[in-house]
Amino acid sequence: MQKPTLKEKFRYYFENTMSSGPSGVIKWLAIVSLAIVLLLGLVILIFGIKESGDAESPLGFFEGAWQSLMATLDSGTMGGDPADAWPFRIVRFIATLVGIFVISILIGSISSGIDEKIDELKKGKSKVLETNHTLILGWSEKVFSIIKEIIEANSNQKNPSIVILADRDKVEMDDEIREKIEDFKNTKIICRSGSPLESSAINVVNPNAARSIIVLANEEANADTYVIKSVLALTNGKNRKKEAYHIVAEVKDPKNMEAAELVGNNETVFVLSSNLISKITAQTCRQSGLSVVYTELLQFDGDEIYFNEEKSLAGKTYKDALFAYNTSSIIGLFTSDKNVLINPPMDTVINNGDQVIAISEDDDTVKISGMSSWNIKHDVFNNFEKDDVKTEHSLILGWNNRGTSIIEELDNYVAKGSEVLILADSEIDIEASLTDLKANVKNQNISYMKGNIIDRNTLDSLRVENFDHIILLSYKDGMDVQESDAITLICLLHLRAISEKVNKDFSIVSEMLDIRNRDLGVVAKADDFIVGDNLISLMLSQLSENKDLKKVYDILFDADGSEIYLKPVSRYVKTGEEMDFYTIVERAAQLNETAIGYRVTAESSNSDEHFGVRLNPKKTDKFTFSPDDLIIVLSED
């Protein structure tokens, strides 16, 4: 192999140093400047150039080099050169010309280097030094709701922080967060750019010191793959801590749950978002106001679910626990062996180590009242006869990939012989997706009609007043969020007009993609709104604080076991009579139900009053119920 020439070596070295950035340019400028200054000093020495005609001896090498350096750095020094020393002037002029070009390039390079360093700092590459922080991996529209909820949860904490790692520009993330969240309260928000799939990038955000970690699914078609890889990078990272992580992750496709559980390493709680929203939609369409109840339970602003061990309750029954608290509503027990019992039999004995599951304003408000007697008005109790199970007729307007799972979930609640009609004009091959569905459902007959859900004539032809429930789904595929919500709102307005025309209130549950459009939907008088991303965000936030809540949610959202119901007040007590909530709790307990609140139907359209929903009322406060009001209970049917 032929050896490289000296010229090739020099060029190779020169290119390598220049490619290193501003530091390489500055290095070569310094070398060139020094070489020219020394060369001019040598010229002065060789030709015996004097500083002036009157000078007795010529300048030496070092003095000549110094004078040349001064002319290089400051061109103004030439103004004082003697008029009778033209050789000296020529040398100084050459030095000044070199200085003009070199200094200009030098200043530009230094400025460019400083700008690059500032840009690099803005990108956030330094290691996060926060501890006990909430770490969010990934980025989607859910991140803003999650940040808001965690900020609310952190309001009573000391120096709390949220750290976000996403494959996005840090400045863009900072700007979006500031734009959509007005008040950070006492919480510090820190963003870092990097891939949540790489252990090296994850190490930058200090996962070993994090209090909890939330892994978000992005908007890509294969979002679950990214979630699973991120969890794998955490649980199998080279620098991971010995203790278990507290990880909460979102999975969209049920088919990916098995793989997710394998990499979760018993450290991760997975939320199956599509399944959850389908269950909530199926439950809500049959009970007006249920989505508001779920939202109230899942958000940190107001009352949430807490676990608390009260040793004085050991040996007593679940019913005793219901009456032991005045400002908290007990909904179940978290046993010492980590099992969750929601609305267990009233005579269930509470053992040592068991915790009550309570709805309360904060974890420090779950305190027994100390009361030993209650003003229960037995004379207002109502007897009721259980209604016969009737077939139901449901109308689904619009379609998306959650449609089939909603119908499957609805099949768990309706009587045999019930019917579902789908009206949609979607790019999805609905008829093909319904083929398998028809074979799986047992209680419903399914039919499909192709049509435009915002065409008034089409809606009139359906005679929507004959349906028991109306579910309005958002179009998602290939459509902008705002455009999809606009179609939903137009359809709601048509339904409202039909409702007024036939003088009948419709039971409508509507899916919204953007929670900001919910207030517009209220104008259209829909009963409930399912904002899927918002509900998932709320649940992820709650689980990041207490992952054992997942067991509670699994029971509440499942068709088996006890769920939340809104039932007519006349089922329990006479209306028009003043009473406190202890009376409602007692009557519900007699029916093996747990009362946790009520809904004032007259305020069902008032967003400022939480659409009439009152969760966890103070039990000693007095109420007078109207015939249309509802009691919120946990019940098996």
C-alpha positions as CSV (number, residue, x, y, z in Angstrom):
1,M,0.0,0.0,0.0
2,Q,1.4,3.4,-1.1
3,K,2.2,5.7,1.8
4,P,0.3,9.0,1.9
5,T,2.3,12.1,0.9
6,L,2.9,15.0,3.2
7,K,0.4,17.0,1.3
8,E,-2.3,14.3,1.7
9,K,-1.5,14.0,5.4
10,F,-1.8,17.8,5.9
11,R,-5.0,18.0,3.9
12,Y,-6.5,15.0,5.9
13,Y,-5.6,16.7,9.2
14,F,-6.9,20.0,8.0
15,E,-10.3,18.6,7.0
16,N,-10.6,16.7,10.3
17,T,-9.9,19.7,12.4
18,M,-12.2,22.0,10.3
19,S,-15.1,19.5,10.6
20,S,-14.8,19.6,14.4
21,G,-16.8,22.9,14.4
22,P,-15.9,26.5,15.4
23,S,-13.0,25.3,17.6
24,G,-11.2,23.9,14.5
25,V,-11.7,27.2,12.6
26,I,-10.4,29.2,15.5
27,K,-7.4,26.9,15.8
28,W,-6.4,27.4,12.1
29,L,-7.0,31.1,12.3
30,A,-4.7,31.4,15.2
31,I,-2.0,29.3,13.4
32,V,-2.3,31.5,10.3
33,S,-2.2,34.7,12.3
34,L,0.8,33.6,14.2
35,A,2.6,32.5,11.1
36,I,2.0,35.8,9.3
37,V,3.1,37.9,12.3
38,L,6.3,35.9,12.6
39,L,6.9,36.2,8.9
40,L,6.5,40.0,9.0
41,G,8.8,40.1,12.0
42,L,11.4,38.1,10.0
43,V,11.0,40.5,7.0
44,I,11.6,43.5,9.3
45,L,14.7,41.8,10.7
46,I,16.1,40.7,7.3
47,F,15.6,44.1,5.5
48,G,16.6,46.1,8.6
49,I,13.4,48.2,8.5
50,K,13.3,51.1,11.0
51,E,10.3,52.4,12.8
52,S,11.1,55.9,11.5
53,G,13.8,57.7,9.5
54,D,15.2,59.2,12.7
55,A,15.6,55.9,14.4
56,E,19.3,55.0,15.0
57,S,18.8,51.2,14.5
58,P,16.4,48.9,12.8
59,L,13.7,46.9,14.7
60,G,14.6,43.5,16.0
61,F,12.7,40.3,15.3
62,F,10.6,40.3,18.4
63,E,9.8,44.0,18.3
64,G,8.9,43.8,14.6
65,A,6.7,40.8,15.3
66,W,5.0,42.7,18.2
67,Q,4.3,45.8,16.1
68,S,2.9,43.5,13.3
69,L,0.6,41.8,15.9
70,M,-0.6,45.2,17.2
71,A,-1.5,46.2,13.6
72,T,-3.3,42.9,13.1
73,L,-5.5,43.4,16.1
74,D,-6.1,47.1,15.8
75,S,-6.0,48.8,12.4
76,G,-6.2,52.2,14.1
77,T,-2.6,51.9,15.3
78,M,-1.5,52.7,11.7
79,G,-2.6,56.3,12.1
80,G,0.4,57.1,14.3
81,D,3.1,55.6,11.9
82,P,5.9,58.1,11.0
83,A,5.5,59.7,7.5
84,D,9.2,59.1,6.7
85,A,9.1,55.3,7.3
86,W,7.4,53.9,4.2
87,P,9.0,50.4,4.5
88,F,7.6,50.2,8.0
89,R,4.2,51.5,6.8
90,I,4.1,48.8,4.1
91,V,4.8,46.0,6.5
92,R,2.2,47.4,9.0
93,F,-0.4,47.8,6.1
94,I,0.1,44.1,5.2
95,A,-0.4,43.1,8.8
96,T,-3.5,45.3,9.1
97,L,-5.1,43.7,5.9
98,V,-4.5,40.2,7.4
99,G,-6.0,41.4,10.6
100,I,-9.2,42.7,9.0
101,F,-9.9,39.3,7.3
102,V,-8.7,37.1,10.2
103,I,-10.4,39.0,13.0
104,S,-13.6,39.2,11.0
105,I,-13.6,35.4,10.4
106,L,-12.6,34.9,14.0
107,I,-15.4,37.0,15.4
108,G,-17.9,35.2,13.1
109,S,-16.6,31.8,14.1
110,I,-16.8,32.6,17.8
111,S,-20.3,34.0,17.4
112,S,-21.3,30.9,15.5
113,G,-19.8,28.7,18.1
114,I,-21.7,30.5,20.9
115,D,-24.9,30.2,19.0
116,E,-24.4,26.5,18.5
117,K,-23.7,26.0,22.2
118,I,-26.8,27.9,23.2
119,D,-28.9,25.8,20.7
120,E,-27.4,22.7,22.1
121,L,-28.3,23.8,25.7
122,K,-31.8,24.5,24.6
123,K,-32.2,21.0,23.3
124,G,-31.8,19.7,26.8
125,K,-29.1,17.1,26.7
126,S,-27.9,17.3,30.3
127,K,-28.8,14.7,32.8
128,V,-31.8,15.4,35.0
129,L,-30.9,15.7,38.7
130,E,-34.5,15.7,40.0
131,T,-35.6,12.9,42.4
132,N,-39.0,11.7,43.4
133,H,-40.4,13.0,40.1
134,T,-43.1,11.8,37.8
135,L,-41.5,10.7,34.5
136,I,-43.5,10.7,31.3
137,L,-42.0,8.8,28.3
138,G,-43.5,9.6,24.9
139,W,-45.7,12.4,23.6
140,S,-49.4,12.6,22.5
141,E,-52.3,14.9,23.1
142,K,-52.9,13.0,26.4
143,V,-49.8,14.5,27.8
144,F,-51.4,17.9,28.6
145,S,-54.3,16.4,30.5
146,I,-51.9,14.2,32.5
147,I,-49.7,17.2,33.3
148,K,-52.7,19.1,34.6
149,E,-53.8,16.2,36.8
150,I,-50.4,15.6,38.2
151,I,-50.0,19.3,38.9
152,E,-53.3,19.1,40.9
153,A,-52.1,16.0,42.7
154,N,-48.8,17.7,43.6
155,S,-50.4,20.8,45.0
156,N,-49.7,19.7,48.6
157,Q,-46.2,18.3,47.9
158,K,-42.9,20.0,48.4
159,N,-40.9,20.9,45.3
160,P,-42.6,18.4,43.0
161,S,-41.5,18.0,39.4
162,I,-42.6,16.3,36.1
163,V,-39.9,15.2,33.6
164,I,-40.9,14.4,30.0
165,L,-38.7,12.5,27.5
166,A,-39.9,12.5,23.9
167,D,-38.5,12.3,20.4
168,R,-39.3,15.9,19.8
169,D,-37.6,19.3,19.9
170,K,-37.3,20.4,23.5
171,V,-38.2,24.0,22.7
172,E,-41.3,22.9,20.9
173,M,-42.4,20.8,23.9
174,D,-41.8,23.7,26.3
175,D,-43.8,26.1,24.1
176,E,-46.7,23.7,23.6
177,I,-47.0,23.0,27.4
178,R,-46.9,26.8,28.2
179,E,-49.5,27.4,25.6
180,K,-52.0,24.8,26.8
181,I,-51.3,24.9,30.6
182,E,-51.7,28.3,32.3
183,D,-50.8,27.5,35.9
184,F,-48.0,25.1,36.9
185,K,-48.6,26.0,40.6
186,N,-45.7,24.5,42.6
187,T,-44.7,21.9,40.0
188,K,-41.5,22.2,37.9
189,I,-41.8,20.9,34.3
190,I,-38.6,19.6,32.6
191,C,-38.4,18.4,29.0
192,R,-35.7,16.4,27.4
193,S,-35.3,15.4,23.7
194,G,-34.5,11.8,23.1
195,S,-35.9,8.4,22.1
196,P,-37.9,6.7,24.9
197,L,-36.8,3.4,23.1
198,E,-33.1,3.8,24.0
199,S,-31.8,3.1,27.4
200,S,-29.1,5.7,27.0
201,A,-31.7,8.4,26.4
202,I,-33.9,7.1,29.3
203,N,-30.9,7.3,31.7
204,V,-30.7,11.0,31.1
205,V,-34.1,11.6,32.8
206,N,-33.0,9.6,35.9
207,P,-35.7,6.9,35.9
208,N,-34.1,5.2,39.0
209,A,-35.1,8.2,41.2
210,A,-38.5,8.6,39.7
211,R,-41.6,8.2,41.9
212,S,-43.6,6.8,39.0
213,I,-43.2,6.4,35.2
214,I,-46.0,6.9,32.6
215,V,-45.4,5.5,29.1
216,L,-47.7,7.0,26.5
217,A,-48.8,5.5,23.2
218,N,-48.2,7.9,20.3
219,E,-50.6,8.4,17.3
220,E,-48.7,5.9,15.0
221,A,-50.5,2.8,13.7
222,N,-48.0,0.6,15.6
223,A,-48.1,2.6,18.8
224,D,-48.1,-0.4,21.0
225,T,-44.8,-1.5,19.6
226,Y,-43.2,1.7,20.8
227,V,-44.8,1.3,24.3
228,I,-43.5,-2.2,24.7
229,K,-40.0,-1.3,23.6
230,S,-40.0,1.6,26.0
231,V,-41.1,-0.6,28.9
232,L,-38.5,-3.2,27.9
233,A,-35.8,-0.5,27.9
234,L,-36.8,0.4,31.5
235,T,-37.2,-3.1,33.0
236,N,-34.1,-4.6,31.3
237,G,-31.9,-1.5,31.2
238,K,-28.2,-2.1,32.1
239,N,-28.2,0.7,34.7
240,R,-31.7,0.0,36.2
241,K,-32.2,0.0,40.0
242,K,-32.7,-3.2,42.0
243,E,-36.0,-2.1,43.4
244,A,-39.2,-2.5,41.3
245,Y,-40.3,0.4,39.1
246,H,-43.7,1.9,39.4
247,I,-44.7,2.0,35.7
248,V,-48.1,2.8,34.1
249,A,-48.4,2.2,30.3
250,E,-51.1,2.5,27.7
251,V,-51.8,-0.3,25.2
252,K,-54.4,0.2,22.4
253,D,-54.8,-3.3,20.9
254,P,-55.9,-6.2,23.1
255,K,-53.7,-8.5,20.9
256,N,-50.6,-6.9,22.3
257,M,-51.4,-7.3,25.9
258,E,-49.7,-10.7,26.3
259,A,-46.4,-9.4,24.9
260,A,-46.7,-6.3,27.1
261,E,-47.3,-8.3,30.2
262,L,-44.1,-10.3,29.5
263,V,-41.9,-7.3,29.3
264,G,-43.7,-5.5,32.1
265,N,-41.8,-7.8,34.6
266,N,-44.6,-7.4,37.2
267,E,-43.6,-3.8,37.6
268,T,-46.0,-2.3,35.0
269,V,-49.7,-1.7,35.1
270,F,-51.1,-1.6,31.6
271,V,-54.3,0.3,30.6
272,L,-56.0,-1.2,27.6
273,S,-57.4,2.1,26.3
274,S,-59.7,0.9,23.5
275,N,-61.3,-1.7,25.7
276,L,-61.9,0.8,28.6
277,I,-63.6,3.4,26.4
278,S,-65.8,0.7,24.9
279,K,-66.9,-0.4,28.3
280,I,-67.6,3.1,29.5
281,T,-69.6,3.9,26.4
282,A,-71.7,0.8,26.7
283,Q,-72.5,1.5,30.4
284,T,-73.1,5.2,29.8
285,C,-75.5,4.9,26.9
286,R,-77.9,3.1,29.3
287,Q,-77.5,5.6,32.2
288,S,-77.5,9.3,31.7
289,G,-74.8,11.1,33.7
290,L,-72.6,8.1,34.2
291,S,-69.7,9.6,32.2
292,V,-69.8,12.6,34.5
293,V,-69.5,10.3,37.6
294,Y,-66.5,8.5,36.1
295,T,-64.8,11.8,35.2
296,E,-65.3,13.1,38.7
297,L,-63.9,10.0,40.2
298,L,-60.8,9.9,37.9
299,Q,-59.7,13.6,38.2
300,F,-57.7,15.0,41.1
301,D,-59.8,18.2,41.3
302,G,-62.5,17.1,43.7
303,D,-63.0,13.7,45.3
304,E,-60.9,10.7,44.4
305,I,-60.5,7.1,45.5
306,Y,-58.1,6.4,48.4
307,F,-57.0,3.4,50.5
308,N,-56.8,3.8,54.3
309,E,-56.4,1.4,57.2
310,E,-58.6,2.2,60.2
311,K,-57.6,-0.1,63.0
312,S,-60.7,0.7,65.1
313,L,-62.8,-1.0,62.4
314,A,-61.2,-4.4,62.8
315,G,-63.8,-6.9,63.7
316,K,-66.6,-4.8,62.5
317,T,-68.7,-5.2,59.3
318,Y,-68.6,-3.5,56.0
319,K,-72.0,-1.9,56.8
320,D,-70.4,-0.4,60.0
321,A,-67.7,1.2,57.9
322,L,-70.3,2.9,55.7
323,F,-71.6,4.8,58.7
324,A,-68.3,5.4,60.3
325,Y,-67.4,8.3,58.0
326,N,-69.3,11.5,57.5
327,T,-67.1,13.2,54.8
328,S,-65.9,10.1,53.0
329,S,-67.9,7.5,51.1
330,I,-66.7,3.9,51.6
331,I,-67.1,1.7,48.4
332,G,-65.2,-1.4,49.3
333,L,-62.3,-3.1,51.1
334,F,-58.6,-3.7,50.1
335,T,-57.8,-6.9,52.0
336,S,-54.4,-7.7,53.6
337,D,-53.7,-10.2,50.8
338,K,-54.1,-7.4,48.2
339,N,-57.6,-8.4,47.0
340,V,-60.2,-5.7,46.2
341,L,-63.9,-6.2,47.3
342,I,-66.2,-3.6,45.8
343,N,-69.6,-3.4,47.5
344,P,-69.2,-6.7,49.3
345,P,-72.0,-8.2,51.4
346,M,-73.0,-5.9,54.2
347,D,-72.0,-8.5,56.8
348,T,-68.4,-8.9,55.5
349,V,-66.0,-8.7,58.5
350,I,-63.1,-6.3,58.4
351,N,-59.9,-8.0,59.5
352,N,-56.6,-6.6,60.8
353,G,-54.5,-5.2,57.9
354,D,-57.6,-4.6,55.7
355,Q,-58.0,-1.1,54.3
356,V,-61.2,0.7,53.4
357,I,-61.5,2.0,49.9
358,A,-63.0,5.5,50.2
359,I,-64.1,8.4,48.0
360,S,-62.7,11.5,49.7
361,E,-61.4,14.9,49.1
362,D,-57.8,14.0,50.0
363,D,-55.9,11.1,51.6
364,D,-55.8,12.9,54.9
365,T,-59.6,13.5,55.0
366,V,-60.4,9.8,55.3
367,K,-61.2,10.0,59.0
368,I,-63.9,8.3,61.0
369,S,-66.5,10.8,62.4
370,G,-66.8,9.3,65.9
371,M,-70.6,9.4,65.7
372,S,-72.5,6.6,67.3
373,S,-76.0,7.5,66.3
374,W,-77.5,8.7,63.1
375,N,-80.7,10.6,62.2
376,I,-82.2,7.9,59.9
377,K,-85.8,8.5,58.9
378,H,-87.2,5.1,58.4
379,D,-90.7,6.5,57.7
380,V,-89.5,7.9,54.3
381,F,-88.3,4.5,53.0
382,N,-90.0,3.3,49.8
383,N,-90.7,-0.3,48.8
384,F,-90.2,-1.1,45.2
385,E,-90.9,-3.9,42.8
386,K,-88.1,-5.0,40.5
387,D,-88.7,-4.1,36.9
388,D,-89.1,-6.8,34.3
389,V,-86.1,-7.1,31.9
390,K,-87.1,-5.6,28.6
391,T,-85.6,-5.7,25.2
392,E,-83.7,-2.5,24.1
393,H,-83.3,-0.8,20.8
394,S,-80.0,1.0,20.3
395,L,-79.0,3.3,17.4
396,I,-75.3,3.8,16.6
397,L,-74.5,6.9,14.4
398,G,-71.1,7.0,12.8
399,W,-68.4,4.4,13.1
400,N,-64.8,3.8,14.2
401,N,-62.6,0.9,15.3
402,R,-64.3,0.9,18.8
403,G,-67.7,0.1,17.3
404,T,-67.5,-3.6,17.5
405,S,-66.2,-3.8,21.0
406,I,-68.9,-1.3,22.2
407,I,-71.6,-3.6,20.7
408,E,-69.9,-6.7,22.4
409,E,-69.9,-4.9,25.7
410,L,-73.5,-3.7,25.3
411,D,-74.5,-7.4,24.8
412,N,-73.6,-8.0,28.5
413,Y,-76.3,-5.7,29.7
414,V,-79.3,-5.9,27.4
415,A,-82.1,-8.6,27.3
416,K,-82.2,-11.3,24.6
417,G,-84.0,-10.0,21.4
418,S,-82.6,-6.5,21.7
419,E,-81.6,-4.7,18.5
420,V,-78.8,-2.5,17.3
421,L,-79.0,-0.4,14.1
422,I,-75.8,1.2,12.7
423,L,-76.0,4.2,10.4
424,A,-72.6,5.3,9.0
425,D,-70.8,6.3,5.8
426,S,-67.2,5.2,6.6
427,E,-64.1,4.1,4.7
428,I,-64.0,1.1,7.0
429,D,-65.7,-2.0,5.6
430,I,-68.3,-2.1,8.3
431,E,-70.2,-5.1,6.9
432,A,-67.1,-7.2,6.9
433,S,-66.3,-6.3,10.6
434,L,-69.9,-7.1,11.5
435,T,-69.8,-10.7,10.2
436,D,-67.8,-12.1,13.1
437,L,-69.5,-9.8,15.5
438,K,-73.0,-11.2,14.7
439,A,-71.7,-14.7,15.5
440,N,-70.3,-13.5,18.9
441,V,-73.2,-11.5,20.4
442,K,-76.0,-13.5,22.0
443,N,-78.7,-10.9,23.0
444,Q,-78.7,-8.4,20.1
445,N,-79.7,-8.4,16.4
446,I,-77.4,-6.2,14.4
447,S,-78.3,-4.4,11.2
448,Y,-76.4,-1.8,9.1
449,M,-77.5,1.0,6.9
450,K,-75.2,3.1,4.8
451,G,-75.9,6.8,5.1
452,N,-74.8,10.3,6.1
453,I,-75.4,11.0,9.8
454,I,-75.6,14.8,9.3
455,D,-78.4,14.5,6.6
456,R,-81.7,15.5,8.2
457,N,-83.8,13.5,5.8
458,T,-81.8,10.3,6.6
459,L,-82.2,10.8,10.3
460,D,-86.0,11.5,10.0
461,S,-86.4,8.3,8.0
462,L,-84.9,6.3,10.9
463,R,-87.6,7.5,13.4
464,V,-85.0,8.0,16.1
465,E,-87.6,8.6,18.7
466,N,-88.3,4.9,18.7
467,F,-84.8,4.0,20.0
468,D,-84.1,3.6,23.7
469,H,-80.4,4.6,23.3
470,I,-78.4,6.6,20.8
471,I,-74.6,6.3,20.5
472,L,-72.8,8.9,18.4
473,L,-69.3,7.8,17.4
474,S,-66.6,10.0,15.9
475,Y,-65.1,9.4,12.5
476,K,-61.3,9.0,13.0
477,D,-59.8,7.5,10.0
478,G,-58.3,10.1,7.6
479,M,-60.2,13.0,9.2
480,D,-59.0,16.0,11.3
481,V,-60.0,16.0,15.0
482,Q,-61.9,19.3,14.7
483,E,-63.6,18.2,11.5
484,S,-64.7,15.0,13.1
485,D,-66.1,16.8,16.2
486,A,-67.9,19.3,13.9
487,I,-69.7,16.4,12.2
488,T,-70.7,15.1,15.7
489,L,-72.0,18.5,16.7
490,I,-74.0,18.9,13.6
491,C,-75.6,15.5,14.1
492,L,-76.4,16.4,17.7
493,L,-78.1,19.6,16.6
494,H,-80.3,17.6,14.2
495,L,-81.2,15.2,17.0
496,R,-82.1,18.1,19.3
497,A,-84.4,19.5,16.6
498,I,-86.1,16.1,16.1
499,S,-86.4,15.8,19.9
500,E,-88.2,19.1,20.2
501,K,-90.4,18.3,17.2
502,V,-91.6,15.0,18.6
503,N,-91.6,16.3,22.2
504,K,-89.5,13.5,23.6
505,D,-86.1,13.5,25.3
506,F,-83.5,11.2,23.7
507,S,-80.9,9.2,25.6
508,I,-77.7,10.2,23.8
509,V,-74.1,9.4,24.5
510,S,-71.6,11.1,22.2
511,E,-68.0,10.6,21.6
512,M,-65.8,13.7,21.4
513,L,-62.2,13.7,20.4
514,D,-61.3,17.2,21.8
515,I,-62.5,18.0,25.3
516,R,-62.6,21.7,24.4
517,N,-65.6,20.9,22.2
518,R,-67.6,19.5,25.1
519,D,-69.2,22.8,26.0
520,L,-70.5,23.2,22.4
521,G,-72.0,19.7,22.7
522,V,-73.9,20.8,25.9
523,V,-75.7,23.3,23.8
524,A,-77.0,20.5,21.7
525,K,-78.3,18.8,24.8
526,A,-76.6,15.4,24.6
527,D,-76.8,13.5,27.9
528,D,-73.2,12.3,28.1
529,F,-69.9,12.9,26.3
530,I,-67.1,10.3,26.1
531,V,-63.8,12.1,25.6
532,G,-61.7,9.0,25.3
533,D,-58.2,10.5,25.4
534,N,-59.2,12.6,28.4
535,L,-60.5,9.6,30.4
536,I,-57.4,7.6,29.6
537,S,-55.2,10.5,30.7
538,L,-57.1,10.8,34.0
539,M,-56.8,7.0,34.7
540,L,-53.0,7.0,33.8
541,S,-52.6,10.0,36.2
542,Q,-54.4,8.2,39.0
543,L,-52.5,5.0,38.6
544,S,-49.2,6.8,38.6
545,E,-50.1,7.8,42.2
546,N,-51.4,4.4,43.3
547,K,-51.2,1.4,40.9
548,D,-53.4,-0.7,43.2
549,L,-56.3,1.4,41.9
550,K,-56.2,-0.7,38.7
551,K,-57.9,-3.5,40.6
552,V,-60.7,-1.2,41.6
553,Y,-61.2,0.1,38.0
554,D,-61.2,-3.4,36.6
555,I,-64.2,-4.3,38.8
556,L,-66.0,-1.0,38.3
557,F,-65.8,-1.1,34.5
558,D,-66.5,-4.8,34.1
559,A,-70.0,-6.2,33.4
560,D,-69.6,-8.8,36.2
561,G,-69.7,-7.8,39.8
562,S,-70.7,-4.4,41.2
563,E,-70.7,-1.3,39.0
564,I,-71.9,2.3,39.3
565,Y,-75.6,2.9,38.6
566,L,-77.8,6.0,38.7
567,K,-81.2,4.8,40.0
568,P,-84.4,6.7,40.6
569,V,-84.7,8.2,44.0
570,S,-88.2,6.7,44.4
571,R,-86.5,3.3,44.5
572,Y,-85.2,4.2,48.0
573,V,-87.1,7.0,49.6
574,K,-90.2,9.3,49.2
575,T,-89.6,12.5,47.4
576,G,-90.4,16.0,48.8
577,E,-89.2,15.0,52.3
578,E,-86.2,16.5,54.0
579,M,-83.5,14.0,55.1
580,D,-79.8,13.6,55.4
581,F,-77.7,11.2,53.3
582,Y,-77.3,8.7,56.2
583,T,-80.9,7.8,55.4
584,I,-80.1,7.1,51.8
585,V,-77.0,5.0,52.8
586,E,-79.2,2.9,55.2
587,R,-81.9,2.3,52.6
588,A,-79.4,1.4,49.9
589,A,-77.6,-1.0,52.3
590,Q,-80.9,-2.8,52.9
591,L,-80.9,-3.5,49.1
592,N,-77.2,-4.7,49.2
593,E,-76.1,-1.5,47.5
594,T,-73.6,1.2,48.5
595,A,-74.8,4.8,48.0
596,I,-72.0,7.3,47.1
597,G,-73.9,10.3,45.8
598,Y,-76.9,11.7,43.9
599,R,-77.8,13.6,40.7
600,V,-80.0,16.6,40.6
601,T,-81.7,16.1,37.2
602,A,-82.8,19.8,37.0
603,E,-79.0,20.7,36.8
604,S,-78.1,18.0,34.2
605,S,-77.3,20.6,31.6
606,N,-75.4,22.9,33.9
607,S,-71.6,22.4,33.5
608,D,-70.9,24.8,36.3
609,E,-72.7,22.5,38.7
610,H,-71.0,19.3,37.4
611,F,-74.1,18.5,35.4
612,G,-76.0,17.9,38.7
613,V,-73.7,15.2,39.9
614,R,-72.9,15.3,43.7
615,L,-70.3,12.6,44.7
616,N,-69.5,11.9,48.3
617,P,-71.9,14.4,49.9
618,K,-71.5,15.2,53.6
619,K,-73.9,12.7,55.2
620,T,-75.2,15.0,57.9
621,D,-76.3,17.7,55.3
622,K,-80.0,17.9,54.6
623,F,-81.5,17.2,51.2
624,T,-85.0,17.3,49.6
625,F,-85.2,15.2,46.5
626,S,-87.4,15.7,43.5
627,P,-89.1,12.8,41.6
628,D,-86.6,13.0,38.7
629,D,-83.5,13.0,40.9
630,L,-81.2,9.9,40.9
631,I,-79.2,8.2,43.6
632,I,-75.7,7.0,42.6
633,V,-74.9,3.6,44.0
634,L,-72.7,0.6,43.6
635,S,-74.8,-2.4,42.8
636,E,-74.6,-5.8,41.0
637,D,-77.6,-4.9,38.8
